[in-house]
Amino acid sequence: MQWVKEEVPREFFLPVDADAVVSAYTEIMMWVQRHARYFDHAKAKFATGADGWLVACARVQGAAVVTNETEAPESRREIKPPDVCEEFGVEHPNVFEMLRALDVRFNWTEAR
């Protein structure tokens, strides 16, 4: 993703090499790998993605993971971030809940 390197300020990203984040990520991955419900391909896909790191960073920072994905506690084929958040006590509002919590208001005007 070249545009990220060129366009997004470095300060935008949280470090993932901090001991606390690595520890949280390790705990999350151990939970995923030990969870008998998930198929092996779901575990492998989760391990190669960013979702585990997002949850780990949010847990350490006391932040939330904003996602429009919904919980799927019976899923065997996919590990959903809201399910991981639930397990590790991380808030996971959807975009609309976040906008309401921030009291965001939109003023619509007609385009000319």
MDTraj code that builds the backbone (N, CA, C; nanometers):
import mdtraj as md
import numpy as np

residues = "MET GLN TRP VAL LYS GLU GLU VAL PRO ARG GLU PHE PHE LEU PRO VAL ASP ALA ASP ALA VAL VAL SER ALA TYR THR GLU ILE MET MET TRP VAL GLN ARG HIS ALA ARG TYR PHE ASP HIS ALA LYS ALA LYS PHE ALA THR GLY ALA ASP GLY TRP LEU VAL ALA CYS ALA ARG VAL GLN GLY ALA ALA VAL VAL THR ASN GLU THR GLU ALA PRO GLU SER ARG ARG GLU ILE LYS PRO PRO ASP VAL CYS GLU GLU PHE GLY VAL GLU HIS PRO ASN VAL PHE GLU MET LEU ARG ALA LEU ASP VAL ARG PHE ASN TRP THR GLU ALA ARG".split()
xyz = np.array([
    [0.0820, -0.1171, 0.0000],
    [0.0000, 0.0000, 0.0000],
    [0.0877, 0.1252, 0.0000],
    [0.1323, 0.1583, -0.1153],
    [0.2226, 0.2716, -0.1330],
    [0.1607, 0.4032, -0.0868],
    [0.0302, 0.4210, -0.1125],
    [-0.0341, 0.5479, -0.0751],
    [-0.0271, 0.5705, 0.0754],
    [-0.0326, 0.4645, 0.1550],
    [-0.0245, 0.4802, 0.2999],
    [0.1124, 0.5361, 0.3376],
    [0.2166, 0.4808, 0.2781],
    [0.3529, 0.5265, 0.3079],
    [0.3749, 0.6705, 0.2650],
    [0.3115, 0.7098, 0.1559],
    [0.3334, 0.8434, 0.1001],
    [0.2388, 0.9496, 0.1559],
    [0.1176, 0.9105, 0.1942],
    [0.0146, 1.0089, 0.2263],
    [-0.0223, 1.0195, 0.3745],
    [-0.0054, 0.9131, 0.4495],
    [-0.0518, 0.9121, 0.5884],
    [0.0652, 0.9446, 0.6816],
    [0.0471, 1.0428, 0.7700],
    [0.1552, 1.0774, 0.8636],
    [0.1916, 0.9594, 0.9528],
    [0.3173, 0.9447, 0.9808],
    [0.3678, 0.8341, 1.0626],
    [0.3017, 0.8311, 1.2012],
    [0.2690, 0.9484, 1.2551],
    [0.2080, 0.9579, 1.3878],
    [0.0680, 0.8964, 1.3924],
    [0.0100, 0.8713, 1.2765],
    [-0.1233, 0.8145, 1.2680],
    [-0.1259, 0.6709, 1.3209],
    [-0.0134, 0.6021, 1.3127],
    [-0.0060, 0.4608, 1.3471],
    [0.0451, 0.4392, 1.4888],
    [-0.0130, 0.3419, 1.5560],
    [0.0334, 0.3035, 1.6887],
    [0.1454, 0.2014, 1.6730],
    [0.2451, 0.2075, 1.7611],
    [0.3509, 0.1062, 1.7529],
    [0.2979, -0.0295, 1.7970],
    [0.3363, -0.1327, 1.7245],
    [0.2928, -0.2677, 1.7617],
    [0.4063, -0.3473, 1.8245],
    [0.5224, -0.2850, 1.8375],
    [0.6350, -0.3573, 1.8959],
    [0.6510, -0.3321, 2.0454],
    [0.5609, -0.2556, 2.1054],
    [0.5645, -0.2338, 2.2496],
    [0.5336, -0.3662, 2.3197],
    [0.6000, -0.3916, 2.4299],
    [0.5829, -0.5187, 2.5016],
    [0.4373, -0.5475, 2.5355],
    [0.3636, -0.4452, 2.5794],
    [0.2241, -0.4651, 2.6187],
    [0.1384, -0.5074, 2.5001],
    [0.1629, -0.4491, 2.3832],
    [0.0854, -0.4836, 2.2632],
    [0.1207, -0.6250, 2.2179],
    [0.2483, -0.6565, 2.2176],
    [0.2911, -0.7914, 2.1779],
    [0.2322, -0.8947, 2.2726],
    [0.2311, -0.8651, 2.4004],
    [0.1738, -0.9568, 2.4993],
    [0.0237, -0.9755, 2.4761],
    [-0.0479, -0.8668, 2.4518],
    [-0.1921, -0.8751, 2.4256],
    [-0.2193, -0.9523, 2.2969],
    [-0.1391, -0.9269, 2.1941],
    [-0.1557, -0.9976, 2.0667],
    [-0.1299, -1.1471, 2.0855],
    [-0.0268, -1.1810, 2.1609],
    [0.0046, -1.3215, 2.1869],
    [-0.1109, -1.3902, 2.2581],
    [-0.1689, -1.3229, 2.3562],
    [-0.2827, -1.3783, 2.4288],
    [-0.4023, -1.4004, 2.3358],
    [-0.4265, -1.3045, 2.2478],
    [-0.5361, -1.3169, 2.1511],
    [-0.5120, -1.4337, 2.0574],
    [-0.3909, -1.4441, 2.0063],
    [-0.3608, -1.5522, 1.9118],
    [-0.3667, -1.6891, 1.9795],
    [-0.3260, -1.6970, 2.1034],
    [-0.3353, -1.8239, 2.1763],
    [-0.4821, -1.8627, 2.1945],
    [-0.5668, -1.7651, 2.2256],
    [-0.7093, -1.7925, 2.2394],
    [-0.7669, -1.8439, 2.1071],
    [-0.7314, -1.7760, 1.9976],
    [-0.7800, -1.8170, 1.8654],
    [-0.7345, -1.9586, 1.8330],
    [-0.6057, -1.9859, 1.8512],
    [-0.5516, -2.1173, 1.8146],
    [-0.6090, -2.2300, 1.9005],
    [-0.6402, -2.2009, 2.0246],
    [-0.6933, -2.3042, 2.1150],
    [-0.8443, -2.3230, 2.1023],
    [-0.9087, -2.2319, 2.0319],
    [-1.0546, -2.2365, 2.0204],
    [-1.0948, -2.3478, 1.9244],
    [-1.1580, -2.4504, 1.9775],
    [-1.1932, -2.5679, 1.8967],
    [-1.3019, -2.5391, 1.7935],
    [-1.3798, -2.4348, 1.8152],
    [-1.4914, -2.4057, 1.7246],
    [-1.4441, -2.3679, 1.5851],
    [-1.3357, -2.2937, 1.5757],
    [-1.2930, -2.2404, 1.4464],
    [-1.2186, -2.3439, 1.3624],
    [-1.2474, -2.3423, 1.2330],
    [-1.1734, -2.4270, 1.1395],
    [-1.0301, -2.3748, 1.1278],
    [-0.9389, -2.4632, 1.0912],
    [-0.7974, -2.4251, 1.0784],
    [-0.7762, -2.3125, 0.9778],
    [-0.8509, -2.3142, 0.8656],
    [-0.8319, -2.2084, 0.7660],
    [-0.8776, -2.0729, 0.8208],
    [-0.9760, -2.0700, 0.9103],
    [-1.0193, -1.9442, 0.9727],
    [-0.9103, -1.8922, 1.0652],
    [-0.8472, -1.9826, 1.1390],
    [-0.7373, -1.9444, 1.2286],
    [-0.6191, -1.8904, 1.1491],
    [-0.5873, -1.9569, 1.0385],
    [-0.4748, -1.9126, 0.9555],
    [-0.5021, -1.7763, 0.8943],
    [-0.6241, -1.7550, 0.8474],
    [-0.6598, -1.6252, 0.7887],
    [-0.6517, -1.5149, 0.8940],
    [-0.7029, -1.5411, 1.0128],
    [-0.6978, -1.4420, 1.1194],
    [-0.5530, -1.4091, 1.1554],
    [-0.4689, -1.5100, 1.1592],
    [-0.3281, -1.4911, 1.1970],
    [-0.2509, -1.4061, 1.0967],
    [-0.2942, -1.4037, 0.9716],
    [-0.2224, -1.3260, 0.8703],
    [-0.2814, -1.1877, 0.8473],
    [-0.3920, -1.1569, 0.9157],
    [-0.4572, -1.0277, 0.8988],
    [-0.4210, -0.9295, 1.0083],
    [-0.4830, -0.8137, 1.0040],
    [-0.4551, -0.7058, 1.0989],
    [-0.5513, -0.7037, 1.2171],
    [-0.6606, -0.7798, 1.2109],
    [-0.7631, -0.7708, 1.3146],
    [-0.7099, -0.8008, 1.4546],
    [-0.6258, -0.8991, 1.4672],
    [-0.5691, -0.9319, 1.5976],
    [-0.4868, -0.8178, 1.6547],
    [-0.4117, -0.7516, 1.5667],
    [-0.3315, -0.6367, 1.6106],
    [-0.4210, -0.5202, 1.6512],
    [-0.5305, -0.4993, 1.5774],
    [-0.6233, -0.3920, 1.6128],
    [-0.6820, -0.4130, 1.7519],
    [-0.7248, -0.5350, 1.7785],
    [-0.7830, -0.5648, 1.9095],
    [-0.6769, -0.5518, 2.0187],
    [-0.5562, -0.6002, 1.9908],
    [-0.4479, -0.5907, 2.0897],
    [-0.4154, -0.4448, 2.1218],
    [-0.4022, -0.3615, 2.0195],
    [-0.3728, -0.2191, 2.0416],
    [-0.4860, -0.1517, 2.1186],
    [-0.6094, -0.1810, 2.0811],
    [-0.7242, -0.1212, 2.1497],
    [-0.7273, -0.1641, 2.2961],
    [-0.6984, -0.2885, 2.3197],
    [-0.6984, -0.3383, 2.4583],
    [-0.5941, -0.2659, 2.5427],
    [-0.4748, -0.2513, 2.4894],
    [-0.3663, -0.1857, 2.5631],
    [-0.3946, -0.0368, 2.5816],
    [-0.4499, 0.0275, 2.4793],
    [-0.4757, 0.1714, 2.4835],
    [-0.6062, 0.2061, 2.5554],
    [-0.6876, 0.1065, 2.5857],
    [-0.8188, 0.1342, 2.6439],
    [-0.9108, 0.1992, 2.5424],
    [-0.8924, 0.1613, 2.4167],
    [-0.9681, 0.2201, 2.3067],
    [-1.0739, 0.1207, 2.2577],
    [-1.1467, 0.1609, 2.1561],
    [-1.2496, 0.0766, 2.0958],
    [-1.2095, 0.0421, 1.9533],
    [-1.2631, -0.0683, 1.9033],
    [-1.2473, -0.1068, 1.7631],
    [-1.3802, -0.0754, 1.6958],
    [-1.3807, 0.0255, 1.6102],
    [-1.5038, 0.0638, 1.5403],
    [-1.5151, -0.0213, 1.4145],
    [-1.6256, -0.0941, 1.4052],
    [-1.6448, -0.1846, 1.2927],
    [-1.7929, -0.2004, 1.2627],
    [-1.8239, -0.2226, 1.1377],
    [-1.9619, -0.2531, 1.1008],
    [-1.9852, -0.4032, 1.0935],
    [-1.8814, -0.4812, 1.1250],
    [-1.9001, -0.6257, 1.1321],
    [-1.9812, -0.6566, 1.2574],
    [-2.0572, -0.7629, 1.2520],
    [-2.1386, -0.8017, 1.3666],
    [-2.0843, -0.9308, 1.4274],
    [-2.1206, -0.9516, 1.5511],
    [-2.0775, -1.0730, 1.6193],
    [-2.1340, -1.1951, 1.5482],
    [-2.0554, -1.3008, 1.5492],
    [-2.0988, -1.4278, 1.4917],
    [-2.0432, -1.5401, 1.5784],
    [-2.0936, -1.5503, 1.7021],
    [-2.0345, -1.6441, 1.7972],
    [-2.0424, -1.7910, 1.7560],
    [-2.1280, -1.8250, 1.6614],
    [-2.1375, -1.9640, 1.6165],
    [-2.0571, -1.9899, 1.4887],
    [-1.9937, -1.8872, 1.4354],
    [-1.9175, -1.9020, 1.3113],
    [-1.8010, -1.9979, 1.3311],
    [-1.7792, -2.0806, 1.2319],
    [-1.6641, -2.1715, 1.2326],
    [-1.5658, -2.1343, 1.1225],
    [-1.6158, -2.0642, 1.0202],
    [-1.5363, -2.0341, 0.9013],
    [-1.4639, -1.8999, 0.9061],
    [-1.5056, -1.8145, 0.9996],
    [-1.4468, -1.6809, 1.0058],
    [-1.4433, -1.6328, 1.1502],
    [-1.3343, -1.5684, 1.1867],
    [-1.3196, -1.5133, 1.3211],
    [-1.3475, -1.3643, 1.3108],
    [-1.4582, -1.3224, 1.3663],
    [-1.5022, -1.1829, 1.3559],
    [-1.4397, -1.0979, 1.4661],
    [-1.3907, -0.9785, 1.4307],
    [-1.3341, -0.8891, 1.5324],
    [-1.4262, -0.8634, 1.6517],
    [-1.5591, -0.8461, 1.6327],
    [-1.6440, -0.8244, 1.7505],
    [-1.6412, -0.9416, 1.8491],
    [-1.6258, -1.0637, 1.7989],
    [-1.6189, -1.1789, 1.8881],
    [-1.4895, -1.1770, 1.9692],
    [-1.3808, -1.1390, 1.9049],
    [-1.2523, -1.1292, 1.9746],
    [-1.2590, -1.0148, 2.0760],
    [-1.3175, -0.9027, 2.0356],
    [-1.3346, -0.7897, 2.1272],
    [-1.4137, -0.8306, 2.2501],
    [-1.5230, -0.9036, 2.2299],
    [-1.6045, -0.9499, 2.3418],
    [-1.5215, -1.0328, 2.4386],
    [-1.4431, -1.1240, 2.3852],
    [-1.3627, -1.2129, 2.4687],
    [-1.2608, -1.1357, 2.5523],
    [-1.2073, -1.0266, 2.4965],
    [-1.0993, -0.9539, 2.5632],
    [-1.1421, -0.8187, 2.6207],
    [-1.2717, -0.7972, 2.6310],
    [-1.3216, -0.6775, 2.6977],
    [-1.2954, -0.5472, 2.6247],
    [-1.2929, -0.5531, 2.4934],
    [-1.2699, -0.4330, 2.4122],
    [-1.4031, -0.3885, 2.3523],
    [-1.4364, -0.2622, 2.3706],
    [-1.5595, -0.2094, 2.3113],
    [-1.5499, -0.2180, 2.1593],
    [-1.6647, -0.2390, 2.0949],
    [-1.6662, -0.2514, 1.9486],
    [-1.7934, -0.1918, 1.8895],
    [-1.8070, -0.0597, 1.9008],
    [-1.9256, 0.0049, 1.8428],
    [-1.9208, 0.0028, 1.6900],
    [-2.0386, 0.0120, 1.6289],
    [-2.0388, 0.0291, 1.4835],
    [-2.0225, 0.1793, 1.4543],
    [-2.0110, 0.2119, 1.3295],
    [-1.9852, 0.3512, 1.2905],
    [-2.0959, 0.4440, 1.3394],
    [-2.2208, 0.4008, 1.3292],
    [-2.3323, 0.4862, 1.3690],
    [-2.3349, 0.5079, 1.5202],
    [-2.3023, 0.4048, 1.5965],
    [-2.2938, 0.4197, 1.7424],
    [-2.1810, 0.5169, 1.7793],
    [-2.0696, 0.5079, 1.7084],
    [-1.9578, 0.5984, 1.7340],
    [-1.9978, 0.7430, 1.7029],
    [-2.0643, 0.7637, 1.5902],
    [-2.1059, 0.8991, 1.5520],
    [-2.2035, 0.9565, 1.6544],
    [-2.2967, 0.8728, 1.7023],
    [-2.3902, 0.9187, 1.8066],
    [-2.3154, 0.9537, 1.9348],
    [-2.2215, 0.8686, 1.9749],
    [-2.1456, 0.8928, 2.0981],
    [-2.0639, 1.0217, 2.0887],
    [-2.0174, 1.0528, 1.9693],
    [-1.9404, 1.1754, 1.9480],
    [-2.0302, 1.2957, 1.9222],
    [-2.1608, 1.2729, 1.9190],
    [-2.2599, 1.3765, 1.8924],
    [-2.2330, 1.4483, 1.7595],
    [-2.1991, 1.3684, 1.6597],
    [-2.1720, 1.4229, 1.5266],
    [-2.3043, 1.4622, 1.4606],
    [-2.3050, 1.5796, 1.3988],
    [-2.4223, 1.6287, 1.3266],
    [-2.3792, 1.6643, 1.1848],
    [-2.4638, 1.6295, 1.0904],
    [-2.4384, 1.6631, 0.9507],
    [-2.5370, 1.7691, 0.9053],
    [-2.4866, 1.8701, 0.8383],
    [-2.5718, 1.9736, 0.7796],
    [-2.5681, 1.9556, 0.6291],
    [-2.6773, 1.9110, 0.5739],
    [-2.6824, 1.8848, 0.4312],
    [-2.7232, 2.0107, 0.3564],
    [-2.6507, 2.0419, 0.2532],
    [-2.6873, 2.1523, 0.1646],
    [-2.6908, 2.1000, 0.0222],
    [-2.7703, 2.1646, -0.0579],
    [-2.7831, 2.1231, -0.1969],
    [-2.6562, 2.1622, -0.2740],
    [-2.6030, 2.0665, -0.3494],
    [-2.4839, 2.0942, -0.4314],
    [-2.5225, 2.1852, -0.5470],
    [-2.4359, 2.2759, -0.5792],
    [-2.4637, 2.3684, -0.6908],
    [-2.3677, 2.3483, -0.8012],
])
top = md.Topology()
chain = top.add_chain()
for i, resn in enumerate(residues, 1):
    res = top.add_residue(resn, chain, resSeq=i)
    for name in ("N", "CA", "C"):
        top.add_atom(name, md.element.get_by_symbol(name[0]), res)
traj = md.Trajectory(xyz[None], top)
